[in-house]
Amino acid sequence: MEYNCEFKKRKRLRLFMLICFALGLLTLTLSSIFRHQLSDFAVGFCEGVSIVFIIIGIFYMGWCIGKKKNPFKIEDDK
């Protein structure tokens, strides 16, 4: 039972990290597309948030490479 709970926590963490990375890329792309329609503050805020999310995703991918795991695989690596 304890193993199942630990597996669910790891699965949620992996999913959260991948969602952060994807949101960062999406936010950066949208702020670049709508750069002329947004104010300077909004563009800077969107770019800042996206860079933070992308860096979180890059750290996660680096950790996965160090552990020799696939960062895009949500299932447990046995």
PyMOL commands that set and color helices and strands:
alter all, ss='L'
color gray80, all
select helices_A, chain A and resi 2-33+40-66
alter helices_A, ss='H'
color red, helices_A
deselect
rebuild
show_as cartoon
